[in-house]
């Protein structure tokens, strides 16, 4: 009837934002749920249009985010200069967050320089992540399809798989990034298999280093930091 205002499709408060620059790193604890503070239960959704999104110490450019709360899970739709797709962030008080995303494309920005970044990252506080990007780009280089999974380890962050697939290349990495007191160490297994090493090197920005060539490299790498 005339004059009747329709109720929102979900119960609770939906927040809308339209901002120039948003430093999301300052707001991540609200989605972590590990006793670091949470968005109030009254908040059921967040819609944001952002001209410059800063996240994980990287500048992601224009971004549109739509978050809808379902219990402990935040359903997410992402669209913008650097990423597009959908996923979820699952939070439980006292536990690390779990991030799951399936993206049409991911154009990973370079990390900001040391003069602008905040405190060093503690791998023991990183969330569990499952990420698939059908098209993955870094520094304007098309690298292929990305499949990544990592979770908290008792001493740090365990990378269960980092798989990069191209028509001629499969790169598979697993390992762990540890921190004990103030000391950090990394240990990884690498399996590089290319049916055209020249094309693989070209894709990584190393032009004209090799013509064709089949190569498989198995390596175990470790270093401090």
Secondary structure, 3 states (H helix, E strand, C coil): CCCCCCCCCCCCEEEEEEEEEEEHHHCCHHHHCCCCCCCCCCEEEEEEEEEEEEECCEECCCEEEEEEEECCEEEEEEEECCEEEEEEEECCCCCCCEEEEEEEEEEECCECCCCCCCCCCCHHHCCEEEEEEEEEEECCEEEEEEEEEEEEECCEEEEEEEEEECCCEEEEEEEEEEEECCEEEEEEEEEEEECCHHHHHHHCCCCCCCCCCCEEEEEEEEEEC
